Amino acid sequence: MATMLAARLDTPGKKMEMEQVEVPEPKRGQVRVKVMAAGVCLSDVHLIDGSVVGPYQLPKVTLGHEISGVVDKLGEGVDSISTGTRVLVNPLEFHGPELHTIGVDYDGGWAEYVVVRAESAIDIGPDLPFEQAAIIPDAVSTPWAAISDAAKARPGESVAVWGLGGLGYHGDKLLRMIGAAPIIAVDPLEEARTRAFAAGADVALDPNDKDFQKKLKEANQGRGVDIAFDFAGFVPVRQQAYEALDRLGRLVIVGIAPGDLTLSPSSDLSVFARSVIGHYGSQPKHLHEMVKLTRLGRLDFGDSISKVLPLSDAPKAVKMLENKEGNPIRIVLRP
């Protein structure tokens, strides 16, 4: 029996350990991907500490939902892709009415190999670096889907982005690309606010500033913003973002946070015709769009790769992200 190294989460025990497990075999309609790079996301940290639990989460699962690699084996009936194809992996699969997430509801890419449905393996061409390709699922495609589909952002609309980690940093880049203006970045960390300008922000604000709402409106000619994005995943962010909206403003909640959603005064939702929109993940079209734009040079995510570590250092990578050591955008694991 061939074995491989994998980072396995004991969900009830809230503990991740590196283990030797059996190399998976693809079933009918599936392919096996030799993992070349896998991103480390704050969602992984929350899965480990138990603050986020997926509705269909396995009691024991290999983590990792941002994956790129090479197709190395085809399951029965697969003729849509060939071995040797360089791919990234769509992290979401529908199982009937249920939406399952790789690395949560089935084994993910913090391993040497991963098995996915053939249609989940998306060709990245011969030239897109594996590290950049790995972070497109979620870190890039999630904010892109939130911007283009959930918010339906248009050129010239004013936006504020809470949280400048992987999602928010790429959100700023993508908002700049579509012509949003001004782009107001919001984060309590000074290093993150400084970094926001490189991503395309026009203004960077500290949410703990006592004059925060005043400064936000000053940055937008005395108005609230058209769109506020919660990429941070913290309950207090949502109230502050809600208060920052102008009339007809949209609050898009992307970051996953435990706790109830309460917005006050709730009457403002009607009086100012505001909208609150929940968003999760992306669709295959968003992945294809991001691959195309990156390969054509419209986007470059090379500066998003803060550190590359061997798969065996997955516990170290989790701690680095949890403690924001080095102010990382994305840490990437390589088997």
Secondary structure as a PSIPRED ss2 file (coil, helix, strand):
# PSIPRED VFORMAT (PSIPRED V4.0)

   1 M C   1.000  0.000  0.000
   2 A C   1.000  0.000  0.000
   3 T E   0.000  0.000  1.000
   4 M E   0.000  0.000  1.000
   5 L E   0.000  0.000  1.000
   6 A E   0.000  0.000  1.000
   7 A E   0.000  0.000  1.000
   8 R E   0.000  0.000  1.000
   9 L E   0.000  0.000  1.000
  10 D E   0.000  0.000  1.000
  11 T C   1.000  0.000  0.000
  12 P C   1.000  0.000  0.000
  13 G C   1.000  0.000  0.000
  14 K C   1.000  0.000  0.000
  15 K E   0.000  0.000  1.000
  16 M E   0.000  0.000  1.000
  17 E E   0.000  0.000  1.000
  18 M E   0.000  0.000  1.000
  19 E E   0.000  0.000  1.000
  20 Q E   0.000  0.000  1.000
  21 V E   0.000  0.000  1.000
  22 E E   0.000  0.000  1.000
  23 V C   1.000  0.000  0.000
  24 P C   1.000  0.000  0.000
  25 E C   1.000  0.000  0.000
  26 P C   1.000  0.000  0.000
  27 K C   1.000  0.000  0.000
  28 R C   1.000  0.000  0.000
  29 G C   1.000  0.000  0.000
  30 Q E   0.000  0.000  1.000
  31 V E   0.000  0.000  1.000
  32 R E   0.000  0.000  1.000
  33 V E   0.000  0.000  1.000
  34 K E   0.000  0.000  1.000
  35 V E   0.000  0.000  1.000
  36 M E   0.000  0.000  1.000
  37 A E   0.000  0.000  1.000
  38 A E   0.000  0.000  1.000
  39 G E   0.000  0.000  1.000
  40 V E   0.000  0.000  1.000
  41 C C   1.000  0.000  0.000
  42 L H   0.000  1.000  0.000
  43 S H   0.000  1.000  0.000
  44 D H   0.000  1.000  0.000
  45 V H   0.000  1.000  0.000
  46 H H   0.000  1.000  0.000
  47 L H   0.000  1.000  0.000
  48 I H   0.000  1.000  0.000
  49 D H   0.000  1.000  0.000
  50 G C   1.000  0.000  0.000
  51 S C   1.000  0.000  0.000
  52 V C   1.000  0.000  0.000
  53 V C   1.000  0.000  0.000
  54 G C   1.000  0.000  0.000
  55 P C   1.000  0.000  0.000
  56 Y C   1.000  0.000  0.000
  57 Q C   1.000  0.000  0.000
  58 L C   1.000  0.000  0.000
  59 P C   1.000  0.000  0.000
  60 K E   0.000  0.000  1.000
  61 V E   0.000  0.000  1.000
  62 T E   0.000  0.000  1.000
  63 L C   1.000  0.000  0.000
  64 G C   1.000  0.000  0.000
  65 H C   1.000  0.000  0.000
  66 E E   0.000  0.000  1.000
  67 I E   0.000  0.000  1.000
  68 S E   0.000  0.000  1.000
  69 G E   0.000  0.000  1.000
  70 V E   0.000  0.000  1.000
  71 V E   0.000  0.000  1.000
  72 D E   0.000  0.000  1.000
  73 K E   0.000  0.000  1.000
  74 L E   0.000  0.000  1.000
  75 G C   1.000  0.000  0.000
  76 E C   1.000  0.000  0.000
  77 G C   1.000  0.000  0.000
  78 V C   1.000  0.000  0.000
  79 D C   1.000  0.000  0.000
  80 S C   1.000  0.000  0.000
  81 I C   1.000  0.000  0.000
  82 S C   1.000  0.000  0.000
  83 T C   1.000  0.000  0.000
  84 G C   1.000  0.000  0.000
  85 T C   1.000  0.000  0.000
  86 R E   0.000  0.000  1.000
  87 V E   0.000  0.000  1.000
  88 L E   0.000  0.000  1.000
  89 V E   0.000  0.000  1.000
  90 N C   1.000  0.000  0.000
  91 P C   1.000  0.000  0.000
  92 L E   0.000  0.000  1.000
  93 E E   0.000  0.000  1.000
  94 F E   0.000  0.000  1.000
  95 H E   0.000  0.000  1.000
  96 G C   1.000  0.000  0.000
  97 P C   1.000  0.000  0.000
  98 E E   0.000  0.000  1.000
  99 L E   0.000  0.000  1.000
 100 H E   0.000  0.000  1.000
 101 T E   0.000  0.000  1.000
 102 I E   0.000  0.000  1.000
 103 G C   1.000  0.000  0.000
 104 V C   1.000  0.000  0.000
 105 D C   1.000  0.000  0.000
 106 Y E   0.000  0.000  1.000
 107 D C   1.000  0.000  0.000
 108 G C   1.000  0.000  0.000
 109 G C   1.000  0.000  0.000
 110 W C   1.000  0.000  0.000
 111 A E   0.000  0.000  1.000
 112 E C   1.000  0.000  0.000
 113 Y E   0.000  0.000  1.000
 114 V E   0.000  0.000  1.000
 115 V E   0.000  0.000  1.000
 116 V E   0.000  0.000  1.000
 117 R E   0.000  0.000  1.000
 118 A H   0.000  1.000  0.000
 119 E H   0.000  1.000  0.000
 120 S H   0.000  1.000  0.000
 121 A E   0.000  0.000  1.000
 122 I E   0.000  0.000  1.000
 123 D E   0.000  0.000  1.000
 124 I C   1.000  0.000  0.000
 125 G C   1.000  0.000  0.000
 126 P C   1.000  0.000  0.000
 127 D C   1.000  0.000  0.000
 128 L C   1.000  0.000  0.000
 129 P C   1.000  0.000  0.000
 130 F H   0.000  1.000  0.000
 131 E H   0.000  1.000  0.000
 132 Q H   0.000  1.000  0.000
 133 A H   0.000  1.000  0.000
 134 A H   0.000  1.000  0.000
 135 I H   0.000  1.000  0.000
 136 I H   0.000  1.000  0.000
 137 P H   0.000  1.000  0.000
 138 D H   0.000  1.000  0.000
 139 A H   0.000  1.000  0.000
 140 V H   0.000  1.000  0.000
 141 S H   0.000  1.000  0.000
 142 T H   0.000  1.000  0.000
 143 P H   0.000  1.000  0.000
 144 W H   0.000  1.000  0.000
 145 A H   0.000  1.000  0.000
 146 A H   0.000  1.000  0.000
 147 I H   0.000  1.000  0.000
 148 S H   0.000  1.000  0.000
 149 D H   0.000  1.000  0.000
 150 A H   0.000  1.000  0.000
 151 A C   1.000  0.000  0.000
 152 K C   1.000  0.000  0.000
 153 A C   1.000  0.000  0.000
 154 R C   1.000  0.000  0.000
 155 P C   1.000  0.000  0.000
 156 G C   1.000  0.000  0.000
 157 E C   1.000  0.000  0.000
 158 S C   1.000  0.000  0.000
 159 V E   0.000  0.000  1.000
 160 A E   0.000  0.000  1.000
 161 V E   0.000  0.000  1.000
 162 W E   0.000  0.000  1.000
 163 G C   1.000  0.000  0.000
 164 L C   1.000  0.000  0.000
 165 G C   1.000  0.000  0.000
 166 G H   0.000  1.000  0.000
 167 L H   0.000  1.000  0.000
 168 G H   0.000  1.000  0.000
 169 Y H   0.000  1.000  0.000
 170 H H   0.000  1.000  0.000
 171 G H   0.000  1.000  0.000
 172 D H   0.000  1.000  0.000
 173 K H   0.000  1.000  0.000
 174 L H   0.000  1.000  0.000
 175 L H   0.000  1.000  0.000
 176 R H   0.000  1.000  0.000
 177 M H   0.000  1.000  0.000
 178 I H   0.000  1.000  0.000
 179 G C   1.000  0.000  0.000
 180 A C   1.000  0.000  0.000
 181 A C   1.000  0.000  0.000
 182 P C   1.000  0.000  0.000
 183 I E   0.000  0.000  1.000
 184 I E   0.000  0.000  1.000
 185 A E   0.000  0.000  1.000
 186 V E   0.000  0.000  1.000
 187 D C   1.000  0.000  0.000
 188 P C   1.000  0.000  0.000
 189 L C   1.000  0.000  0.000
 190 E H   0.000  1.000  0.000
 191 E H   0.000  1.000  0.000
 192 A H   0.000  1.000  0.000
 193 R H   0.000  1.000  0.000
 194 T H   0.000  1.000  0.000
 195 R H   0.000  1.000  0.000
 196 A H   0.000  1.000  0.000
 197 F H   0.000  1.000  0.000
 198 A H   0.000  1.000  0.000
 199 A H   0.000  1.000  0.000
 200 G C   1.000  0.000  0.000
 201 A C   1.000  0.000  0.000
 202 D C   1.000  0.000  0.000
 203 V E   0.000  0.000  1.000
 204 A E   0.000  0.000  1.000
 205 L E   0.000  0.000  1.000
 206 D C   1.000  0.000  0.000
 207 P C   1.000  0.000  0.000
 208 N C   1.000  0.000  0.000
 209 D C   1.000  0.000  0.000
 210 K C   1.000  0.000  0.000
 211 D C   1.000  0.000  0.000
 212 F H   0.000  1.000  0.000
 213 Q H   0.000  1.000  0.000
 214 K H   0.000  1.000  0.000
 215 K H   0.000  1.000  0.000
 216 L H   0.000  1.000  0.000
 217 K H   0.000  1.000  0.000
 218 E H   0.000  1.000  0.000
 219 A H   0.000  1.000  0.000
 220 N C   1.000  0.000  0.000
 221 Q C   1.000  0.000  0.000
 222 G C   1.000  0.000  0.000
 223 R C   1.000  0.000  0.000
 224 G C   1.000  0.000  0.000
 225 V E   0.000  0.000  1.000
 226 D E   0.000  0.000  1.000
 227 I E   0.000  0.000  1.000
 228 A E   0.000  0.000  1.000
 229 F E   0.000  0.000  1.000
 230 D E   0.000  0.000  1.000
 231 F C   1.000  0.000  0.000
 232 A C   1.000  0.000  0.000
 233 G C   1.000  0.000  0.000
 234 F C   1.000  0.000  0.000
 235 V H   0.000  1.000  0.000
 236 P H   0.000  1.000  0.000
 237 V H   0.000  1.000  0.000
 238 R H   0.000  1.000  0.000
 239 Q H   0.000  1.000  0.000
 240 Q H   0.000  1.000  0.000
 241 A H   0.000  1.000  0.000
 242 Y H   0.000  1.000  0.000
 243 E H   0.000  1.000  0.000
 244 A C   1.000  0.000  0.000
 245 L E   0.000  0.000  1.000
 246 D E   0.000  0.000  1.000
 247 R E   0.000  0.000  1.000
 248 L E   0.000  0.000  1.000
 249 G E   0.000  0.000  1.000
 250 R E   0.000  0.000  1.000
 251 L E   0.000  0.000  1.000
 252 V E   0.000  0.000  1.000
 253 I E   0.000  0.000  1.000
 254 V C   1.000  0.000  0.000
 255 G C   1.000  0.000  0.000
 256 I C   1.000  0.000  0.000
 257 A C   1.000  0.000  0.000
 258 P C   1.000  0.000  0.000
 259 G C   1.000  0.000  0.000
 260 D C   1.000  0.000  0.000
 261 L C   1.000  0.000  0.000
 262 T C   1.000  0.000  0.000
 263 L C   1.000  0.000  0.000
 264 S C   1.000  0.000  0.000
 265 P C   1.000  0.000  0.000
 266 S C   1.000  0.000  0.000
 267 S H   0.000  1.000  0.000
 268 D H   0.000  1.000  0.000
 269 L H   0.000  1.000  0.000
 270 S H   0.000  1.000  0.000
 271 V H   0.000  1.000  0.000
 272 F C   1.000  0.000  0.000
 273 A C   1.000  0.000  0.000
 274 R C   1.000  0.000  0.000
 275 S E   0.000  0.000  1.000
 276 V E   0.000  0.000  1.000
 277 I E   0.000  0.000  1.000
 278 G E   0.000  0.000  1.000
 279 H C   1.000  0.000  0.000
 280 Y C   1.000  0.000  0.000
 281 G C   1.000  0.000  0.000
 282 S C   1.000  0.000  0.000
 283 Q C   1.000  0.000  0.000
 284 P H   0.000  1.000  0.000
 285 K H   0.000  1.000  0.000
 286 H H   0.000  1.000  0.000
 287 L H   0.000  1.000  0.000
 288 H H   0.000  1.000  0.000
 289 E H   0.000  1.000  0.000
 290 M H   0.000  1.000  0.000
 291 V H   0.000  1.000  0.000
 292 K H   0.000  1.000  0.000
 293 L H   0.000  1.000  0.000
 294 T H   0.000  1.000  0.000
 295 R H   0.000  1.000  0.000
 296 L C   1.000  0.000  0.000
 297 G C   1.000  0.000  0.000
 298 R C   1.000  0.000  0.000
 299 L C   1.000  0.000  0.000
 300 D C   1.000  0.000  0.000
 301 F C   1.000  0.000  0.000
 302 G H   0.000  1.000  0.000
 303 D H   0.000  1.000  0.000
 304 S H   0.000  1.000  0.000
 305 I E   0.000  0.000  1.000
 306 S E   0.000  0.000  1.000
 307 K E   0.000  0.000  1.000
 308 V E   0.000  0.000  1.000
 309 L E   0.000  0.000  1.000
 310 P E   0.000  0.000  1.000
 311 L H   0.000  1.000  0.000
 312 S H   0.000  1.000  0.000
 313 D H   0.000  1.000  0.000
 314 A H   0.000  1.000  0.000
 315 P H   0.000  1.000  0.000
 316 K H   0.000  1.000  0.000
 317 A H   0.000  1.000  0.000
 318 V H   0.000  1.000  0.000
 319 K H   0.000  1.000  0.000
 320 M H   0.000  1.000  0.000
 321 L H   0.000  1.000  0.000
 322 E H   0.000  1.000  0.000
 323 N C   1.000  0.000  0.000
 324 K C   1.000  0.000  0.000
 325 E C   1.000  0.000  0.000
 326 G C   1.000  0.000  0.000
 327 N C   1.000  0.000  0.000
 328 P C   1.000  0.000  0.000
 329 I C   1.000  0.000  0.000
 330 R E   0.000  0.000  1.000
 331 I E   0.000  0.000  1.000
 332 V E   0.000  0.000  1.000
 333 L E   0.000  0.000  1.000
 334 R E   0.000  0.000  1.000
 335 P C   1.000  0.000  0.000
